[in-house]
Amino acid sequence: MAQPQLVVFTDLDGTLLDHDSYGWHAAEPAVRRLRAAGIPLVINSSKTASEISQLRRELSNNSPYIVENGAALVIPAGSFGANQARVHNFGAPREELLKILAQLREQGFRFRGFADMSVEELVALTGLDSAAAERARSRYATEPLVWEGSDRSLADFRKALSARGLRLLRGGRFWHLMGNVDKADAVRFLLEKYRARDPDTPLVSVALGDSPNDEQMLATADIAVVVPNPLAEPVRLAAHPRVIRPDVPGPQGWNQAIMALLDQYGL
Ligand SMILES: [Mg+2]
């Protein structure tokens, strides 16, 4: 049987990046080995494309990447024959989200979204510096909101959104408005592209995550690596055929799991 092609999908915060320091260097040996073996390392994060561009440079990563909790996939120039970067949205694009938000505001719902805020306001709210606030505001297919109405009105707001095929995801500080998509939609789409490119090579997908918003991505992959995070809610995976649980958190655990897999596949 042909040697399988591995494709690795990874969450960032608490998984490839240390929960506190945001460093990834403990995973450097495994990252290097993936690169040397030509194995795609696909970042799959809640962050925006602008927010992860620096990290992609540090990782020398040219693979496609999934941003905004699965709402968009970026195929960079040079990948899949693209001569310039292409973006696939899996839900409504942001312009459409903003249009719907404007309608709901007219109906009396009270909230503020990133699009309503100046960079200064965003800096004050998040503690980011202004360049980082700009990167957080540059979005394809999601909109973070601060809710300013009552709990009851929030329930009605969610209903109105769900009638439009949208959902609200609870983030640390914000609610994230997005289409009915999750981190797995883009994973499936991208795996199809890899499969179509090389139909004779068996594909083995590996996903690494540390928290409940990674569950669908982990469930979709052939091999799920659940990186321990004592501070996150537990990850629930029903009847997954192959789950690896490293015994250390963050990039150390990431490194341990990927090194063992590469050994096992002789890569
Ligand atoms: Mg995480």
Boltz pocket constraint, residues with backbone or C-beta under 6 A from the ligand:
constraints:
  - pocket:
      binder: B
      contacts: [[A, 11], [A, 12], [A, 13], [A, 14], [A, 15], [A, 209], [A, 210], [A, 211]]
      max_distance: 6.0
